[in-house]
């Protein structure tokens, strides 16, 4: 599940990323446990990134994803696609960014 964010953050809204809009935000990415380790997640993420790079909802320069700090597998997975940690933490999750 993803969203296209066009409004800038309300300074009183701590749940939003402190990014200048517009941007894309992948807020839910899940592969069923029984299907993990089969390459489906990698294939789907590659296709998703290709899709977002077409700017289907509108212009944007970045795609953001968050992950739990203790999830080293997710961190390495996202980094393998070029995502980099922003240093931000929202709701206890690290924010990572891919320039598109």
N, C-alpha and C positions, 0 to 999 in steps of 0.2 A: 504494500500500500504506500502510495506516495502522494505528495501534494505540491502544488505550485504556489509559492508564497509571493504575493505582490505588495503587501503592506509592510511598512517598516515596523520594527518592534515598538510596542508601547513601553515606555520606560518603567511602568509599574507592573508589567507582565513578565514575571520571572520564568515562566514556562517556555517562552519563545527564545530562539537563538538570537544572539545579538549580532545579526547580520543585516547588511543593507539588502533590501528586496530589489528586484525579484531573484528568487532562487528555487531550486527543487529540493525536497526533503523526503527521503525514503524513511518512513517512520515505522514500518513493520516489514521485516524480511525473515521468513521462516521456511525451513525445509523440515518435513517430518523426520523424527529421529530414525525411523526405519529406512529412510531414503538418504540419510547423510553418508558422506564418504563415497558416493557414487559419481560425483562430478556434476550432479544436477544443479547444485547451488552455484558453482562456478559458471556453468553454461548460462543459467538464467540471469546471473548478475551481469555477465558480458552483454547479453541481449538487452537487459534493462538499461545499461549505460549507453549502448548504441541508440536506443529509443529516446532517452533523455537528451542526448546530443543533437537530436533533430528539433529540439525545443517545441514539443507537441502542444504545450499549453501557452507558450510565449517565451520571450527572450529571457535568458539567465546566464550567468557565468559560473555557477557552482551547483553541485549536488552535495547535500549533507546527509550523514548517517550518524546515529549514536550507538554506543555499545557499552555494556557493563565493564568497568575497569578490570575486573578479574577474568574477563573472557579473552584470554590471549589468542585463542583460535580465531575469534571474530576480528581482533585487531590485525593479525597477520593476513587474514583473508582480505580485508578491506585494503590494507597496504599493498597487497599484490596487484590490485587494480589501480593503484596510484593515489589512493586516499591518504591524507596526512592529518594527524591530530592537530586541532586548533588550539589546544590548551584550555578550552572551555569545558565546563561540567554543568549539565542541566539535569535536574532530578536525579543526581547521582550517576549519570552516564556521561562518558567522554564523547565529545563531538569531533567528528572527522569530516574532512572536506576533500572533494575532487573538483578541480577546475575543469570546466567543460567548454 
